[in-house]
Amino acid sequence: MEGKEEDVRLGANRYTERQPIGTAAQGAEEKDYREPPAAPVFEAEELTSWSFYRAGIAEFVATFLFLYISILTVMGVNKSASKCATVGIQGIAWSFGGMIFALVYCTAGISGGHINPAVTFGLFLARKLSLTRAVFYMAMQCLGAICGAGVVKGFQRGLYMGSGGGANAVNPGYTKGDGLGAEIVGTFVLVYTVFSATDAKRNARDSHVPILAPLPIGFAVFLVHLATIPITGTGINPARSLGAAIVYNRAHAWHDHWIFWVGPFIGAALAAIYHVVVIRAIPFKSRD
């Protein structure tokens, strides 16, 4: 324990200036971090653990609250004749990003604070969680999103149906390819930020750099919304798109809905590959 406390206390000064860099650093004998073992594809023991179901409930509640607050914000902007009289696009972006910041902070210690099937998918590809847990999380996220949008509709049905229900769609002037590209790149930004902000090696190596993981994640969501709201309304979260589409239940809400699943999953996969193969170079490291 004394050694670990000393490492944390010294932070950057723990290492001398003559540190190996690049591929040389990967083979250095003295290092304070080892790659954790990959999560098993299927872990039957999880199904008998209360913590497994508690994590799923946390994902359900977090996604429920995320849809409730964010869709109410969208409705408030859409119902006004003048965007200047409302929080506008910037306010919508802050609503989505701020809620992710708060909810990841609240649930990270319980479930990891995914709140997004694309994030869960990316972490699964990086072997950070089992397939069992990934499928369970995605199901609970989608259920939470449906319930969150449903409560908003129950409160203000007329306004909800008249303002589009917060459903995602490729906006006029943009093609399906534009929408798909926006969703891929936007989700890449989000999931890449998730990997970087939660990287255990960063905590070990850069203990002198304080970081609150939910903050960059929420800020990434905010920035992506600023960029892509005019294109697709910003999905980057299949549960969010599914919940709004199901509750709104209009034909155009399902038009091109595949974009809001395929795009985020491709973006998440690319971010996982980039982080694991390029940034961390895990396949090229020995696990001794």
Salt bridges, closest charged atoms under 4 A:
GLU6 OE2 - ARG9 NH2 2.70
ASP7 OD1 - ARG14 NE 2.56
ASP32 OD1 - ARG205 NE 3.68
GLU35 OE2 - ARG280 NH2 2.38
GLU35 OE2 - LYS285 NZ 3.46
GLU46 OE2 - ARG133 NE 2.97
ASP199 OD1 - ARG280 NH1 2.81
ASP256 OD1 - LYS176 NZ 3.53
ASP256 OD2 - HIS255 NE2 3.38
